[in-house]
Amino acid sequence: LSPTRFLPFYGMFCLTNLSDMTRAHFVVNLREHFALPMFWLQILFVCVYLKSVTYDAVSRVGKNCIRFCIFWFTFLFMLMWQFNQFAMLFQAMAIYALSVLKLITLEKAILLFFIHLGGLVAVFVLQFFPKMLLSSILVTFNLSALFSLYLFRRSTHSGGVVAGFCKLATQILITIITMVLFTFLLKRLLGVESDDHIFKFLLGKFGFSNVRDFESRVYLCHDAFSFLSNDFFLHTSKTFLFPLYLTMFSGCLFVIGKDLLTQWCDLASLSNNKYRQFFTTDYFERRADLAFLVLQSVIIGLVSLIVTRISYMWSPLMAVLATALLCSEDIWKTLPGFRNRRQYIHMFQLLVIVAILGYNSVLFYNRFQEEMKDLREFWDPDTVNLMEWINNTTAPYASFAGSMQLMAGVKCCTSRPITNHPHFENKQLRDRTKDIYQIYARRSAEDVYNILKKYNTNYIILEDSICRAKRSGCTIPELIDLENGHAPDSRHLWMSMGLVQSKERRFCTAIENMDESFARYFRYISNMRTESI
């Protein structure tokens, strides 16, 4: 999008907005930390593919290499992140918009859609055939997009505003209807329920789901899935990132809208020579890569407002487009008065860049110094002691039950069998997790024993941080109580929900006394500082 020499300017935006760019420096290893670099590389090759000036100049072998790289990084991204279908859906929607607006050829759109589908099929095979992937919203959208694009392949942007708008609206409506039909049919044929919790979560964001539903509340109570805070816009505005991005995408959307209106009304042929330059529509046909990034960033930005976690995909795109606005000579040449004044463009760019770099350097210098001194290391002796105790004391075939996060550590560090898996994109595993989490519910010793026996559990690990967590409406004991129809400890908040007060004691606290009703089924093996086994 802009000359490589301006890379430090992009780096400045990343450093001054680091907490909004990535979670890698303050959150333990997540799949997204490995997946998102693949996503940026995939976008890079998609941009090269869409930019006709660059792609057309490449040899046939080079074009095949570009297409292969798009597939390869799409596949790697999908393989590494469980939310890949949604990230690729945002991209597919941007590609669909480009094709509908006639900014890219039908052949290019079809190839990219098939790359998405091909990557998903490859991941389906390598991840042991999860049917959820075949019925994902990415598959149904791509199929419906291919159908509508082929159906309207001979449609043109002409005939006036009303006719043009009606054709555009009809095409989009057909795409939505066919997507809903494909989704319904695939879910029925494959019997898929694995992604139901995602739709429950989306409904719950707007208050339309059952507030007692455990699956949706696990997401709704997580900070990463909350609405985007106003602090995000304050942070990014202070560094000029958001204002520059806002200027960039507003200008691009204005030009795209102007071009569409021009084609609908055929203004280019009606205008005289004096204004004909304003009504040309070839810029984004040449720079489809820029239109692609803008449209994708707008879609991701809208979703980020609902789910904070997606903002870590939005911020880097904002930085790319903000840098392109200031550093791309091609963009500045389209502005009135700058078309043939390259010297003035360079001078103005230099002044603005130096001013913003200087401002951010002064404003964030002290913070940079503090961050450079902030050296950290992993320090969790309680968890380390627990894993060492399991390795040294228990049999290799002994199975464990506990929280999803802790079970992930047990499996990784000890290779012991676990009865509930941290993977949540599977209906059976979600049901199993709800059963295992009865260890934090108000249930009798016999009930919990029968549940654990059903899953061949040898050891349960009870965590004080969960059992004795300060009640906020989002702790695991409260979520399980709601799922069971019991009034949580903060029951005054749930009086209108038809809950009953359970007569049973909470299992994780009652077992500490180990009275006769518990001693029949359980015995203490080890009582550590933060866990009980």
C-alpha positions in Angstrom: 0.0 0.0 0.0 2.9 2.4 0.6 6.7 2.4 0.2 8.7 0.1 2.5 10.7 3.0 3.9 7.6 4.1 5.8 7.5 0.8 7.8 8.8 2.5 11.0 5.8 4.7 10.9 3.6 1.6 11.1 5.8 0.3 13.8 5.2 3.5 15.8 1.4 2.9 15.7 1.9 -0.7 16.8 4.1 0.3 19.8 2.0 3.3 21.0 -1.1 1.1 20.8 0.5 -2.2 21.9 -2.2 -3.2 24.4 -4.8 -2.9 21.6 -2.8 -4.7 18.9 -2.1 -8.0 20.6 -2.7 -10.0 23.8 0.6 -11.9 23.4 2.4 -9.9 26.1 -0.1 -10.1 28.9 -2.1 -13.4 28.2 -0.7 -16.9 28.3 -0.3 -18.7 25.0 -3.5 -18.8 23.0 -4.2 -20.3 19.7 -4.7 -16.8 18.2 -1.1 -15.9 19.0 0.0 -18.6 16.5 -2.9 -18.1 14.1 -3.0 -14.3 13.5 0.5 -14.1 11.9 -0.8 -16.6 9.4 -3.9 -14.4 8.9 -1.8 -11.3 8.1 0.4 -13.2 5.7 -2.7 -14.5 4.0 -4.1 -11.0 3.6 -0.8 -9.9 2.2 -1.0 -12.4 -0.7 -4.7 -11.7 -1.2 -3.8 -8.0 -1.7 -1.1 -8.9 -4.2 -3.6 -11.1 -6.0 -6.3 -8.4 -6.1 -3.9 -5.5 -7.1 -4.2 -5.8 -10.9 -1.1 -3.6 -11.6 1.1 -5.9 -9.5 -0.5 -9.3 -10.3 -0.7 -8.8 -14.0 3.0 -8.0 -14.2 3.9 -11.3 -12.6 4.9 -14.4 -14.7 2.6 -17.4 -14.9 4.8 -19.3 -12.4 4.7 -16.3 -10.1 0.9 -16.2 -10.3 0.6 -19.9 -9.4 2.9 -19.3 -6.4 0.7 -16.4 -5.2 -2.4 -18.5 -5.4 -0.6 -21.3 -3.6 0.5 -19.0 -0.8 -3.0 -17.7 -0.4 -4.2 -21.3 0.1 -1.3 -22.3 2.3 -1.7 -19.5 4.8 -5.5 -19.8 4.7 -5.1 -23.5 5.7 -2.5 -22.7 8.4 -4.7 -20.0 9.9 -7.8 -22.3 9.9 -5.8 -25.1 11.4 -4.6 -23.1 14.4 -7.7 -21.1 15.6 -11.1 -22.5 16.5 -12.8 -19.2 15.4 -11.3 -19.3 11.9 -14.7 -19.6 10.3 -15.7 -16.2 11.5 -12.5 -14.5 10.6 -12.7 -16.0 7.1 -16.4 -15.0 7.0 -15.4 -11.4 7.4 -13.0 -11.7 4.5 -15.5 -13.6 2.3 -18.0 -10.8 2.9 -15.5 -8.2 1.8 -14.6 -10.3 -1.3 -18.3 -10.7 -2.1 -18.8 -6.9 -1.8 -15.9 -6.3 -4.2 -17.4 -8.7 -6.7 -20.9 -7.2 -6.4 -19.5 -3.7 -6.9 -17.6 -5.0 -10.0 -14.2 -4.0 -8.5 -12.8 -7.4 -9.1 -13.5 -10.0 -11.8 -15.9 -12.9 -11.1 -13.0 -15.4 -11.7 -10.9 -13.8 -8.9 -13.8 -14.0 -6.4 -14.6 -17.6 -7.3 -11.0 -18.6 -6.8 -10.8 -17.0 -3.4 -14.1 -18.6 -2.3 -12.9 -22.0 -3.4 -9.6 -21.5 -1.5 -11.6 -20.8 1.6 -13.7 -24.0 1.1 -10.6 -26.0 0.2 -8.8 -24.9 3.3 -11.8 -25.8 5.4 -12.0 -29.3 3.9 -8.3 -29.9 4.6 -8.7 -28.8 8.2 -11.8 -31.0 8.4 -9.7 -34.0 7.5 -6.7 -33.2 9.7 -8.9 -32.4 12.8 -10.6 -35.8 12.7 -13.7 -34.9 10.7 -15.7 -32.4 12.9 -19.0 -32.1 11.2 -19.4 -28.5 12.6 -16.9 -27.3 9.9 -18.9 -28.6 7.0 -22.0 -26.8 8.3 -20.2 -23.6 9.4 -21.5 -20.2 8.4 -18.4 -19.7 6.2 -19.4 -22.7 4.0 -23.0 -21.6 3.7 -22.1 -18.0 2.9 -19.5 -19.0 0.3 -21.9 -21.3 -1.4 -24.7 -18.7 -1.4 -22.3 -16.0 -2.6 -21.1 -18.2 -5.5 -24.7 -19.0 -6.4 -25.8 -15.3 -6.5 -22.7 -14.1 -8.3 -23.2 -16.7 -11.0 -26.9 -15.8 -11.2 -26.1 -12.1 -11.6 -22.9 -12.5 -13.7 -24.3 -10.5 -16.6 -25.8 -7.8 -14.4 -24.5 -4.2 -14.9 -24.5 -1.0 -12.9 -26.8 0.9 -15.2 -30.4 2.0 -15.7 -30.6 4.7 -13.1 -30.4 4.9 -9.3 -33.7 3.1 -8.6 -33.0 0.2 -11.0 -29.4 -0.1 -9.8 -30.3 -0.1 -6.1 -33.1 -2.6 -6.7 -30.7 -5.0 -8.6 -28.1 -4.6 -5.8 -30.6 -5.2 -3.0 -32.1 -8.2 -4.8 -28.7 -9.8 -5.2 -27.9 -9.3 -1.6 -31.3 -10.6 -0.5 -31.0 -13.7 -2.6 -27.5 -14.3 -1.0 -28.9 -14.0 2.5 -31.9 -16.3 1.8 -29.9 -19.0 0.2 -27.3 -18.8 3.1 -30.1 -19.4 5.6 -31.5 -22.3 3.5 -28.1 -23.9 3.1 -27.4 -23.5 6.9 -30.7 -25.1 7.8 -30.3 -28.0 5.3 -26.7 -28.8 6.2 -27.4 -28.8 10.0 -30.4 -31.1 9.4 -28.5 -33.5 7.1 -25.4 -33.6 9.3 -27.2 -33.4 12.6 -24.8 -30.7 13.9 -25.3 -29.0 17.2 -21.7 -28.1 18.0 -21.9 -24.4 17.2 -25.3 -23.8 18.8 -23.6 -22.1 21.7 -22.2 -19.4 19.4 -25.7 -18.4 18.1 -26.9 -18.5 21.7 -24.1 -16.1 22.7 -24.9 -13.7 19.9 -28.6 -13.7 20.9 -27.5 -13.2 24.5 -25.4 -10.2 23.7 -28.7 -8.4 22.9 -30.8 -10.0 25.6 -32.7 -12.5 23.6 -31.3 -15.8 25.0 -32.1 -17.7 28.2 -30.0 -16.0 30.9 -29.8 -19.3 32.8 -28.1 -21.1 29.8 -24.6 -22.2 30.9 -23.1 -22.4 27.5 -23.9 -18.8 26.5 -23.1 -17.3 29.9 -19.6 -18.8 29.9 -18.9 -16.5 26.9 -21.0 -13.6 28.1 -19.2 -13.5 31.4 -15.7 -13.4 29.8 -14.1 -10.0 29.4 -12.8 -10.9 25.9 -16.3 -11.3 24.7 -17.8 -8.1 26.2 -18.7 -5.0 24.2 -15.8 -2.8 23.1 -14.9 -0.3 25.8 -14.8 3.5 25.1 -11.3 3.4 26.4 -10.3 1.7 23.1 -11.3 4.8 21.1 -9.6 7.1 23.6 -6.3 5.2 23.4 -6.2 5.1 19.7 -7.4 8.7 19.3 -4.6 9.9 21.5 -2.0 8.5 19.1 -3.9 9.7 16.0 -4.5 6.1 14.9 -8.3 6.2 15.0 -8.7 9.7 13.5 -6.4 8.8 10.6 -8.2 5.5 10.0 -11.6 7.2 10.2 -10.4 9.6 7.6 -9.1 6.8 5.4 -12.2 4.6 5.5 -14.6 7.5 5.2 -12.8 8.8 2.1 -12.7 5.3 0.5 -16.3 4.6 1.2 -17.2 8.0 -0.2 -15.3 7.3 -3.4 -16.8 3.8 -3.7 -20.3 5.2 -3.3 -19.6 8.0 -5.8 -18.3 5.5 -8.3 -21.4 3.3 -7.9 -23.7 6.4 -8.3 -21.7 7.4 -11.3 -22.2 4.0 -13.0 -25.9 3.9 -12.1 -26.5 7.3 -13.6 -23.8 7.1 -16.3 -22.6 10.5 -15.2 -19.2 10.0 -16.8 -20.7 10.2 -20.3 -23.1 13.0 -19.4 -20.6 15.4 -17.8 -18.5 17.9 -19.8 -14.8 17.8 -20.0 -14.4 20.1 -17.0 -16.0 17.6 -14.6 -15.3 14.3 -16.3 -12.2 13.8 -14.3 -14.3 13.8 -11.1 -16.6 11.1 -12.4 -14.0 8.6 -13.4 -14.5 5.2 -11.8 -11.2 3.4 -12.4 -9.3 4.0 -9.2 -10.6 1.1 -7.1 -10.6 -1.1 -10.2 -6.9 -0.6 -10.2 -6.6 -0.6 -6.4 -9.0 -3.4 -5.4 -6.5 -4.4 -2.7 -7.1 -1.1 -0.9 -10.9 -1.4 -1.3 -10.6 -5.0 0.1 -8.7 -3.9 3.2 -11.1 -1.0 3.8 -14.2 -3.2 3.5 -12.7 -6.0 5.6 -11.7 -3.5 8.3 -15.2 -2.0 8.4 -16.8 -5.5 8.8 -14.3 -6.5 11.5 -14.7 -3.1 13.2 -18.5 -3.5 13.4 -18.0 -7.0 15.0 -15.4 -5.6 17.3 -18.0 -3.3 18.8 -19.8 -6.4 20.0 -16.9 -8.7 20.8 -13.8 -7.1 22.3 -11.6 -10.0 21.3 -12.0 -9.2 17.6 -10.5 -5.8 18.1 -7.1 -7.5 18.0 -7.8 -8.2 14.4 -9.1 -4.6 13.8 -6.3 -2.5 15.3 -3.5 -3.8 13.0 -5.7 -3.2 10.0 -6.4 0.3 11.3 -2.6 0.9 11.6 -2.0 -0.4 8.0 -4.7 1.9 6.5 -3.6 4.9 8.7 -0.1 4.5 7.5 -1.2 4.1 3.8 -3.2 7.4 4.1 -0.1 9.4 5.1 2.5 7.5 3.2 1.0 6.4 -0.1 1.7 8.7 -3.0 -0.9 7.0 -5.1 -3.7 8.0 -2.7 -2.5 11.6 -2.5 -2.5 11.9 -6.3 -6.2 11.4 -6.4 -6.9 14.5 -4.3 -7.7 17.8 -6.1 -4.7 19.9 -6.5 -2.1 17.2 -5.9 -2.4 15.2 -9.1 0.7 16.5 -10.8 2.5 17.9 -7.8 4.7 15.1 -6.6 7.2 17.5 -4.8 4.4 19.1 -2.8 3.0 15.6 -1.9 6.4 14.5 -0.5 6.9 17.7 1.4 3.4 17.6 3.0 3.8 13.8 3.8 7.1 14.5 5.5 5.8 17.4 7.6 2.8 15.4 8.8 4.8 12.2 9.5 7.5 14.1 11.5 4.8 16.0 13.5 3.0 12.7 14.5 6.3 10.9 15.2 7.5 13.7 17.4 4.2 14.0 19.2 4.0 10.3 20.0 7.7 10.1 21.0 7.2 12.9 23.5 3.9 11.6 24.8 5.0 7.9 25.2 8.7 8.1 25.9 8.3 7.6 29.7 6.0 4.7 29.1 8.4 3.1 26.7 11.2 3.3 29.3 9.0 1.7 31.9 8.0 -1.1 29.5 11.6 -1.8 28.7 12.4 -2.3 32.4 9.4 -4.5 32.9 11.1 -7.9 32.7 8.9 -10.9 33.5 9.1 -14.6 34.0 6.7 -17.5 34.6 6.1 -17.9 38.3 3.3 -20.2 39.5 4.7 -22.5 42.1 1.3 -23.9 43.2 0.5 -25.2 39.7 4.1 -26.5 39.3 3.8 -28.4 42.6 0.5 -29.8 41.5 1.8 -31.1 38.2 4.9 -32.6 39.9 2.7 -34.3 42.5 0.5 -35.9 39.8 3.6 -37.1 37.9 5.3 -38.6 41.0 2.3 -40.0 42.8 -0.4 -41.1 40.5 -0.5 -44.0 38.0 -0.1 -43.1 34.3 -3.7 -44.3 33.6 -5.3 -42.3 36.5 -8.0 -39.9 35.2 -8.7 -36.4 36.4 -11.6 -34.0 36.5 -11.6 -30.3 37.2 -12.0 -26.9 35.5 -11.3 -26.7 31.8 -8.2 -24.5 32.1 -6.6 -26.8 34.7 -7.4 -29.9 32.8 -5.6 -28.4 29.8 -2.5 -28.0 32.0 -2.9 -31.5 33.5 -3.1 -33.1 30.0 -0.2 -31.0 28.7 2.2 -31.4 31.7 1.4 -35.0 32.8 -0.2 -36.8 29.9 -2.8 -38.2 32.3 -6.3 -38.9 31.0 -8.8 -36.1 31.6 -12.6 -36.4 31.8 -13.5 -33.0 30.5 -11.7 -31.2 27.7 -11.1 -27.5 27.4 -12.3 -27.5 23.8 -15.8 -25.9 23.8 -16.8 -26.3 20.1 -18.3 -29.7 20.6 -21.8 -30.4 22.0 -20.8 -33.6 23.7 -17.8 -32.0 25.4 -19.9 -29.1 26.5 -22.5 -31.4 28.1 -19.7 -33.4 29.7 -18.2 -30.1 31.1 -21.6 -29.1 32.6 -21.7 -32.5 34.3 -18.2 -32.4 35.7 -18.8 -28.8 36.9 -21.4 -30.2 39.3 -18.5 -30.4 41.7 -19.0 -26.7 42.3 -22.8 -27.0 42.5 -25.2 -27.6 45.3 -25.4 -31.3 44.9 -25.3 -34.3 47.2 -22.2 -36.4 47.5 -24.0 -39.4 46.0 -25.2 -37.3 42.9 -21.7 -36.1 42.2 -20.2 -39.5 42.8 -22.5 -41.1 40.2 -21.7 -38.4 37.7 -18.0 -38.8 38.1 -18.3 -42.6 38.1 -20.1 -42.4 34.7 -16.9 -40.7 33.3 -14.5 -43.2 35.0 -13.0 -40.4 37.1 -10.3 -41.3 39.6 -9.3 -37.9 41.0 -11.0 -34.5 41.2 -9.1 -31.3 41.7 -11.1 -28.6 43.5 -9.7 -25.1 43.1 -10.2 -22.5 45.9 -10.1 -19.7 43.3 -13.3 -21.1 41.8 -15.1 -22.5 44.9 -14.5 -19.4 47.0 -14.5 -16.8 44.3 -16.2 -13.5 45.2 -19.7 -13.8 43.8 -20.3 -11.4 40.9 -23.0 -13.2 38.9 -20.3 -14.7 36.6 -18.5 -17.2 38.8 -18.6 -20.9 37.9 -20.7 -21.9 41.0 -23.2 -19.2 40.1 -23.4 -20.3 36.4 -23.9 -23.9 37.5 -26.5 -23.0 40.0 -28.5 -21.1 37.3 -28.2 -24.1 34.9 -29.5 -26.3 37.7 -32.4 -24.0 38.4 -31.0 -23.1 41.9 -30.8 -19.6 43.3 -27.1 -18.6 43.5 -25.4 -17.2 46.6 -26.3 -13.7 45.3 -29.9 -14.9 44.9 -31.4 -11.4 45.4 -30.3 -10.7 41.8 -32.3 -13.7 40.4 -35.5 -13.5 42.3 -37.6 -13.0 39.2 -36.3 -16.0 37.3 -38.3 -18.8 39.0 -35.3 -20.3 40.8 -35.6 -22.5 43.9 -33.3 -22.5 47.0 -31.4 -25.8 47.0 -31.4 -27.6 50.4 -28.0 -29.2 49.5 -24.7 -27.8 50.6 -22.2 -26.7 48.0 -20.2 -29.8 47.2 -16.8 -28.1 47.0 -17.1 -26.6 50.5 -19.1 -29.4 52.1 -16.5 -32.0 51.2 -13.9 -30.2 53.4 -15.6 -31.6 56.5 -15.6 -35.1 55.0 -18.6 -36.3 57.1 -20.1 -39.8 56.7 -22.2 -38.9 53.6 -19.0 -37.9 51.8 -16.6 -40.4 53.3 -18.7 -43.2 51.7 -17.6 -42.0 48.2 -14.5 -39.8 48.5 -11.3 -39.4 50.4 -8.7 -36.6 50.6 -5.5 -37.5 48.9 -3.7 -34.1 49.1 -4.6 -30.7 50.4 -2.4 -28.1 48.7 -2.3 -24.4 49.2 -4.7 -23.5 46.4 -6.1 -26.9 45.4 -7.6 -30.0 47.0 -7.4 -33.5 45.5 
